[in-house]
Amino acid sequence: MTFGQSKLYRSEDYGKNFKDITNLINNTFIRTEFGMAIGPENSGKVVLTAEVSGGSRGGR
């Protein structure tokens, strides 16, 4: 089964313009049980949550 990649965009002017920054997440697919949230310490930031496989800690 093949899935498409997710796209991630960034706006620095309150949504007037957006820049494609998908390359910063290595063109991965953002699963629905993960996602995005408003930064807890700075509501001007969005936090992207994801899971990666591999690594010394088992990918968690």
N, C-alpha and C positions, 0 to 999 in steps of 0.2 A: 504494500500500500504506500503510495507516495502523497505527500502533503506539500502544499506551496509554502513559500516563505512568508513571514510577517513583514510588514513595513513599519518603520518608526520614523516619525517626523518631529522636528523641534521648531518652536516659535520663540523668538526673542523680542517680539513686538506685540505681545498680547493677542496673537492669532491673526494678525494682518497678513503675514507671510509665513510660510513653512519651508524648512529645509529638510530634505531626505537624509537621515542619519542612520539608515538601516545598516550600513557597513560597520557601525559601532557595536552591533549585536551579532556580527558575523553572519548576517543574512539568515538567521535561524527562524524557527516557527515558534511563536508565543502560544503556549497551550492555554486553554480556557481556564484551567484550575489555577493558573498563575495569572499574571497580568500587570496592571498599573494601579498605583494609588498616589494620593497626594502626600508629599513629604511631611512627616510628623513634626519636624522642627522648623520647616519653612514651607508654607503653603504655596510659594512660588515655584517649587520644585515638584517634579513627578518622579516617583520611584518605580522602576521597572523590575519585576520579580520574575525569575526564571530558574530552571534547573539545567545543569550541565552534567554530562556524564564524564567519567574518568577522574583522574586526579588522585592525590594521595589520601584524600578523605572520602573516597567512594563516590564523589560527584555530588555531595550534599552541601 
